[in-house]
Amino acid sequence: MVIVFAVLALAFLVTANWYLWRRLFRDTTSGPGWGRRVGVVVVAGGWLLAIGALVGERTGAPFWLQQTLAWPGFLWLALSIYLLLGVVAGEVVRPLLRRFLERRDRRGAPVAAVVVPRPEPVPAGAASEEPEKPGELGKPAEPASPRLLAAPSRRLFVSRVVGGAAAAAAVGTVGYGTYGVLRGPRVKRVTVPLAKLPRAAHGFRIAVVSDIHLGPVLGRGFAQKVVDTINSTQPDLVAVVGDLVDGSVKDLGPAAAPLTQLKAPAYFVTGNHEYFSGAEQWVEEVRRLGLLPLENARTELRHFDLAGVNDIAGESEGQGPDFGKALGDRDTTRACVLLAHQPVQIHDAVEHGVDLQLSGHTHGGQLWPGNLIAEAANPTVAGLERYGDTQLYVSRGAGAWGPPTRVGAPSDITVIELASRQA
């Protein structure tokens, strides 16, 4: 089954990129030449860089090589998505534009009525050198052709207009989406009432940050923006709910260093990407940076319990989530907030009487229409929803994985303000 899926995926990838090359380069050039060869280099070279960036990150290639490949490779991934969407949308515009041009040419073509003057009268008895042929003298000439552009020229013009518009839209979309990530996450504020929360804890603020994804693209400068944004909200507690990094402690330890500047008590749980990057080493590193890892553990704060479980990806290393260990012996009369990276863990949270689960993982889809895929794989993609007596809040995340780009899913740091129903 895996082989069949891989073959289908490869076939789709090859077909999609051939179609992209055809519409953007072959159909916009009048014949074989340097333009089409440039197109082959751009499309094939972009995908080689993208695959190199993905493989380099997962195999732990030298960090300088990861950084070299990451920017062009990951940006091509995003750009190719919107180029493909643009040329597909162009298939609707193409016949309409061609028809418009044909009608315009028919309406605007000049009809030249050329009148040939009659010759001098011929004297009586003189024979005409040539007999007059019907339709030659005094008759209007045949009208000029109503088609100002030959069909091949019109097709080329339409292809260039549609291809150029698709390319401009794709570049603009990816450019704006990349700017949105690099400028840093925006703050969202959400009030969550908890039935068991005592009056004294009313207004308690938790800054939820997930999916920072420090790596070959987003580094120390980005981490500093995240920390500064969190501190500006003056939270009572910081919850880092997984996918902090994409790389080893050796390569990314300096990038994560700004976390030492967090002013509020901070807690951490692993995400799936920590298990691609050396989870045990990162747990120790975040502890060294001043955060408290909750590895299937619970801490009893003054007014409620705060628990955390490992990510599902840890199961492959014997470090998966253990809800019984984290929640099994707690006082169920106290409110409980759970940190769990993936929203799908909500079902276990409901079984264990959790009041509020804080998650990330989905990125809100990150690149539209990726939200459709995220919705199929997760109970909640972003925002607050209720599952029985348990509420689930899913952050879109502060950073981005792969392309440092977001379209239709802006990054965020959410300040959850807990509300007591007794207040």
C-alpha positions in Angstrom: 0.0 0.0 0.0 2.8 2.4 0.9 4.5 1.7 -2.5 1.2 2.3 -4.4 0.7 5.6 -2.5 4.3 6.6 -3.3 4.0 5.8 -7.0 0.7 7.8 -7.2 2.3 10.8 -5.4 5.3 10.7 -7.7 3.1 10.5 -10.8 1.0 13.5 -9.6 4.1 15.5 -8.8 5.6 14.8 -12.2 2.4 15.6 -14.1 1.7 18.7 -12.1 5.2 20.1 -12.8 5.0 19.2 -16.5 1.7 21.1 -16.6 3.2 24.0 -14.8 6.2 24.2 -17.2 3.9 23.9 -20.2 1.6 26.7 -19.2 4.3 29.1 -17.9 7.1 28.5 -20.3 6.1 26.4 -23.4 2.8 28.1 -24.1 4.3 31.6 -23.6 7.1 31.2 -26.0 6.8 31.1 -29.8 9.1 28.1 -30.2 12.0 26.1 -28.8 14.8 28.3 -27.3 16.3 29.6 -24.2 13.0 30.5 -22.6 11.8 26.9 -22.4 15.2 25.8 -21.2 15.1 28.3 -18.4 11.7 26.9 -17.5 13.1 23.4 -17.2 15.9 24.7 -15.0 13.6 26.7 -12.7 11.0 23.9 -12.2 13.4 21.0 -11.9 16.0 23.0 -10.0 13.4 24.3 -7.6 12.3 20.8 -6.7 15.8 19.5 -6.3 16.5 22.3 -3.8 13.2 21.6 -2.0 13.9 17.9 -1.7 17.5 18.7 -0.6 16.2 21.0 2.1 13.7 18.4 3.4 16.3 15.5 3.3 19.0 17.7 4.8 16.8 18.7 7.8 15.7 15.1 8.5 19.1 13.5 8.1 21.0 16.1 10.2 23.2 17.4 7.3 25.8 20.0 8.2 23.9 23.0 9.5 25.5 25.4 6.9 24.2 23.1 4.2 20.7 23.1 5.7 20.7 26.9 5.8 21.9 27.1 2.2 19.2 24.9 0.9 16.3 25.9 3.2 15.5 29.4 1.9 15.3 28.7 -1.8 14.0 25.1 -1.4 11.2 25.8 1.1 10.1 29.0 -0.7 9.9 27.0 -3.9 7.5 24.6 -2.2 5.2 27.4 -1.3 5.6 29.2 -4.6 4.9 26.0 -6.7 1.6 25.5 -4.8 0.3 28.9 -5.7 1.7 28.8 -9.3 -0.2 25.6 -9.8 -3.4 27.1 -8.3 -2.9 30.2 -10.5 -2.6 28.3 -13.8 -5.5 26.0 -12.9 -7.6 29.1 -12.3 -6.3 30.5 -15.6 -8.0 27.6 -17.4 -11.3 29.4 -16.7 -10.0 32.8 -17.8 -8.2 31.6 -20.9 -11.2 30.8 -23.2 -13.1 33.9 -22.0 -10.2 36.1 -22.8 -9.7 34.5 -26.2 -13.4 35.0 -27.1 -13.2 38.6 -26.0 -10.3 39.3 -28.2 -11.9 37.6 -31.2 -15.1 39.7 -30.8 -13.1 42.9 -30.3 -11.1 42.2 -33.5 -14.3 41.5 -35.5 -15.9 44.8 -34.3 -12.8 46.9 -34.7 -11.4 45.6 -38.0 -11.5 48.3 -40.8 -13.5 47.4 -43.9 -11.6 49.3 -46.7 -13.9 50.3 -49.6 -11.3 51.0 -52.3 -12.9 52.5 -55.4 -10.9 52.2 -58.7 -11.6 55.2 -60.9 -13.1 54.5 -64.3 -10.7 55.0 -67.3 -10.9 57.8 -69.9 -13.7 57.2 -72.5 -12.5 55.3 -75.5 -13.0 57.2 -78.9 -15.6 55.8 -81.3 -14.3 53.0 -83.4 -11.3 52.4 -81.1 -11.0 49.0 -79.7 -10.3 48.5 -76.1 -7.0 46.8 -75.4 -8.6 44.5 -73.0 -12.3 43.8 -72.4 -13.6 45.0 -69.2 -13.8 42.1 -66.7 -16.9 42.1 -64.5 -16.2 43.4 -61.0 -12.9 45.0 -61.8 -13.8 48.6 -62.5 -15.9 50.8 -60.3 -16.4 48.1 -57.8 -15.4 48.1 -54.1 -12.4 45.9 -53.3 -12.9 42.9 -51.1 -13.1 43.9 -47.4 -9.9 43.5 -45.4 -9.8 40.4 -43.1 -11.6 41.1 -39.8 -8.9 39.2 -37.9 -6.2 41.7 -36.8 -4.3 38.9 -35.0 -3.7 35.6 -36.5 -4.9 32.7 -34.3 -1.4 31.6 -33.2 -0.5 35.2 -32.2 -3.8 35.4 -30.2 -3.1 32.2 -28.4 0.4 33.3 -27.5 -0.9 36.7 -26.2 -3.6 35.0 -24.1 -1.0 32.5 -22.7 1.3 35.3 -21.7 -1.4 37.3 -20.0 -2.7 34.4 -18.0 0.7 33.0 -17.2 2.0 36.4 -16.1 -1.0 37.0 -14.0 -0.6 33.6 -12.3 3.1 34.2 -11.6 2.4 37.7 -10.2 -0.3 36.5 -8.0 1.8 33.5 -6.7 4.8 35.7 -6.0 2.7 38.3 -4.2 0.9 35.7 -2.1 4.0 34.0 -1.0 5.8 37.3 -0.5 3.1 38.7 1.8 2.8 35.3 3.6 6.5 35.2 4.3 6.5 38.8 5.6 3.7 37.9 7.9 5.8 35.1 9.5 9.1 37.0 9.7 7.5 40.1 11.4 6.5 37.8 14.3 3.3 36.4 15.7 0.4 38.6 16.8 -1.3 38.4 20.1 -4.8 36.9 20.5 -6.8 37.1 23.7 -9.4 34.5 24.6 -11.4 34.2 27.8 -12.2 30.6 29.0 -14.6 30.0 31.9 -13.9 27.0 34.1 -16.5 25.7 36.4 -14.1 24.4 39.0 -11.8 27.5 39.0 -12.0 29.3 42.4 -12.8 33.0 42.5 -9.2 33.8 43.5 -7.9 32.6 40.2 -10.3 34.7 38.1 -8.4 36.5 35.4 -5.3 34.2 35.6 -3.5 34.6 32.3 -1.7 31.8 30.4 0.4 32.7 27.3 0.1 29.8 24.9 2.9 29.5 22.3 3.3 26.5 20.0 5.1 25.5 16.8 7.9 28.0 16.9 10.0 25.7 14.7 13.4 27.2 15.2 15.6 25.8 12.5 17.7 26.7 9.4 15.3 29.4 8.5 13.9 30.8 11.8 16.7 31.4 14.2 17.7 33.4 17.2 16.3 36.7 16.0 12.9 35.1 15.6 13.0 33.5 19.0 13.8 36.9 20.5 10.6 38.3 18.8 8.6 35.5 20.3 10.0 36.0 23.8 9.5 39.8 23.6 5.9 39.4 22.5 5.2 37.0 25.3 6.7 39.2 27.9 4.7 42.2 26.6 1.5 40.4 27.5 2.6 40.1 31.2 1.2 36.6 31.6 1.0 34.7 34.9 2.3 31.5 33.2 3.8 30.5 29.8 2.8 27.2 28.1 5.1 26.1 25.3 3.1 23.3 23.7 5.6 21.5 21.4 7.4 21.8 18.1 9.9 24.3 19.5 12.7 23.2 17.1 13.7 21.5 13.9 17.2 20.4 14.6 19.7 19.3 17.2 20.7 21.1 20.4 24.2 21.5 18.9 22.9 23.5 16.0 20.0 25.3 17.5 21.0 25.7 21.2 22.1 29.3 20.6 18.8 30.1 18.7 16.7 28.9 21.7 18.8 31.0 24.2 16.3 33.9 24.4 13.9 31.6 26.2 16.0 32.4 29.4 14.4 35.9 29.2 10.8 34.8 29.8 9.6 36.6 32.9 6.8 34.3 33.9 7.1 30.7 35.0 7.2 28.6 31.8 6.3 25.0 31.1 7.1 22.8 28.2 5.8 19.6 26.5 7.2 17.8 23.5 5.8 18.0 20.0 6.3 15.5 17.2 9.2 17.5 15.8 11.2 17.2 19.0 11.3 13.4 18.3 12.9 14.2 14.9 15.5 16.4 16.7 16.6 14.5 19.8 13.8 14.8 22.3 15.8 13.8 25.4 18.5 16.4 24.7 15.9 19.1 24.1 14.1 18.3 27.3 17.3 18.8 29.2 18.1 21.9 27.2 14.8 23.7 27.9 15.2 22.7 31.6 18.6 24.4 31.5 17.0 27.5 29.9 14.6 27.8 32.8 11.5 26.0 31.5 9.9 23.1 33.4 9.3 20.1 31.2 6.1 18.2 32.0 6.8 14.7 30.8 3.6 12.9 31.5 3.6 14.8 34.8 1.5 17.3 36.8 2.2 20.2 39.0 -0.3 21.5 41.5 -0.4 25.2 41.3 -2.1 27.3 43.9 -5.6 27.3 42.3 -5.6 24.6 39.7 -3.6 21.6 38.4 -1.3 22.0 35.4 -0.5 18.7 33.6 1.4 17.8 30.5 1.8 14.7 28.3 4.4 13.7 25.8 3.5 13.8 22.1 2.2 10.8 20.3 5.4 10.6 18.2 7.2 9.6 21.3 5.6 6.2 21.2 8.2 5.0 18.7 10.8 5.6 21.3 8.9 4.3 24.3 8.1 7.9 25.4 4.5 8.3 24.3 1.8 10.0 26.2 0.7 8.5 29.6 -2.5 10.1 30.8 -2.8 7.8 33.7 0.6 8.8 35.0 -0.1 12.5 34.5 -3.7 12.6 35.7 -4.6 9.3 37.4 -4.3 10.2 41.1 -5.3 13.9 41.1 -8.0 15.6 43.1 -10.8 15.8 40.6 -12.5 18.7 42.5 -9.7 21.0 41.4 -9.7 22.5 37.9 -7.2 20.9 35.6 -5.4 22.5 32.5 -3.6 20.0 30.3 -0.7 20.8 27.8 -0.8 18.3 24.9 0.7 19.1 21.5 -1.8 17.4 19.2 -5.5 18.2 19.3 -6.4 14.5 18.7 -5.3 13.9 22.3 -8.6 15.6 23.4 -10.4 12.2 23.6 -8.1 11.0 26.3 -8.3 14.3 28.1 -12.1 14.0 28.2 -11.9 10.5 29.7 -9.6 11.8 32.5 -11.9 14.8 33.4 -9.6 17.6 32.1 -11.2 21.0 32.1 -9.1 22.6 29.4 -6.6 21.3 26.9 -4.1 23.6 25.2 -2.7 22.4 21.9 -1.0 23.4 18.7 0.4 21.2 15.9 -2.1 22.2 13.1 -0.6 25.6 12.2 -4.2 26.4 11.2 -3.4 24.7 7.9 -0.5 27.2 7.3 -0.9 27.4 3.5 -4.4 27.6 2.2 -6.0 25.3 1.2 -4.0 23.2 3.6 -6.7 23.9 6.2 -8.9 21.4 4.4 -6.3 18.6 5.0 -5.8 19.8 8.6 -9.6 19.7 9.2 -9.7 16.1 8.0 -6.9 15.0 10.4 -7.8 17.0 13.6 -10.9 17.5 15.7 -10.2 21.2 15.9 -7.8 23.2 13.6 -7.8 26.5 15.4 -9.7 28.2 18.2 -11.8 27.1 21.1 -14.3 24.2 21.1 -16.0 22.1 23.7 -16.0 18.3 23.9 -18.4 17.3 26.6 -17.2 18.9 29.9 -13.7 19.5 28.4 -12.7 22.6 26.4 -10.0 22.5 23.7 -8.0 25.5 22.6 -5.7 25.1 19.5 -3.2 27.8 18.6 -2.2 28.3 15.0 1.4 28.5 16.2 4.1 31.2 16.3 6.3 30.1 13.5 6.1 27.9 10.4 7.4 24.6 9.3 9.1 24.2 5.9 8.3 27.4 4.0 8.5 30.4 6.3 5.2 31.4 4.9 1.5 31.5 6.0 -1.5 32.1 3.8 -4.9 32.3 5.4 -3.6 31.1 8.8 -1.7 34.0 10.5 0.6 33.1 13.3 -0.3 33.8 16.9 0.5 33.8 20.6 -2.7 33.4 22.5 -3.3 34.8 26.0 -5.9 32.5 27.7 -7.6 34.4 30.5 -9.2 31.9 32.9 -12.6 33.0 34.3 -14.2 31.7 37.4 -18.0 31.2 37.3 -18.0 32.1 41.0 -16.7 35.6 40.2 
